């Protein structure tokens, strides 16, 4: 082992680079988001219930939106029947954003926390935020 010193230095440098993402982010944990659903439209609703249960929407909302996109744009279906039998118009702008108009507090907090960039706004207009 004529180059043991060089190999050891190389291993130390490699480990420093390989572990950099871990030690550079220590202590920078982001608090779990608490999405706000207190929009004026939701406050005026008699029954404050989404198209599916809260648990389903938290876990599966992107799959539901993809299904809605395929149904509306590819198959021409415009009515969604929820698991409880209620029917809804398939429309991101007119159904979802009617109640969830507070994009910064409702959408962006969770998407930032999960480090995802949804492509909804590639086609849809972001809702105008009401100044409070």
N, C-alpha and C positions, 0 to 999 in steps of 0.2 A: 504494500500500500504506500506508494510513493506520493500520491496526491490526496492523502487523507484530509489534510487541512482545507484544500480546495473543495473537496466533496462536502465536508461539514459546513463550510461557509455557504455553498450552493444550497444545501438542504435548509439551512436557517433562512436564507432569502426566499426560497420557495414557500416555506411554511408561513413566513410573514405575509407574502402576497395571497396565499390560499386562505388565510384566516382574516384578512383585512375586512371583508364585509361584516364579519361577526363583531370584532372589537370596535370598529368604527361606528356601529349603530347601538352600542351599549348605552342604556339609559334613555333611549329615544322612543320608547314605546308610546303609541298613540292610544288615547282613551277610547273605549268602546263607544260607538256612536249611539245617540238617543234621538232617532228621527222624530221630527215634530210633524204631527198630522192635525194641527189645530188651525187649518185654513178656514176662512169664513164660510166656504161652501160646506165643509164637513160639519161645522158648528150648526148650520141650518138644517141638516138632515135629521129626519125623525129616527131612522134606523141607520146607525153608523156602522155599515157593514160593506166590505169590499166584495169583489166578484167571487173570491174564495176566502178561506179562513186565513187568519193572520199567520199561522204557522206555515201554511202552504205558500203564501205569498212571499214570506221571508226566504224560504228555501228554493222555490220554483218559479219566481216571477219572470226570470229571463227565459225559461223554457216556455212559459205561457205566452209571453210576448212574441217569441219566435213562432209558436203555433198560430197565434193570431195573425201574424204577418203572412204566413203561408196560406192560411185559410182565406184571408181577405184579398191578397194580391194574386195568388196563384190559382185559387179555386173559386173565387168570387163569393165566398160565404161571408155574411156580415152579421150573423147572430151567434152568440156564444151561450151555451147552456151550462150554468154552474153546477157544482156537485149537489147543491141544495135544490135544484130545479128552477131557479130564477134564470131569466134570460137577459142578456146584455148586448148592446151594439158593440161590435168589434171595432174599436177605434182608440188608438193610443192618445191622440189629441183630444177627442171629445169624451172619452170614457175615463181614462186614467188621469190625465192632466186636469180634468174638470175639478177633481177633489185634491189631487196631489200637485198643486200649483206652486208649492214652495220648494223649488228645485234645489236651492242651496242647502236648506235644512233637511229635506227629505231624501233626495237622490244623492247629492254630492257627498254628504257626510259618510254614508255607507260605502259608496263606490271608492272614495279616497281611502277609507279604512281597509277595504279589501284589496286595494291597489289594482282596480280594474277600470278600464276605460270603455264604457258602453258606446256603441255606435248609433244609438237612437238619434242623436242630434245631427247625424250626417244627412238625414232626410227630414226630420221633424224640427219645427221651431221650438226653441226653449221657451217655457212659459214666462211671461213678464212677472217679475216679482213686485208684490205690493209693498210700498214703503210704509213702515209702521213707526 
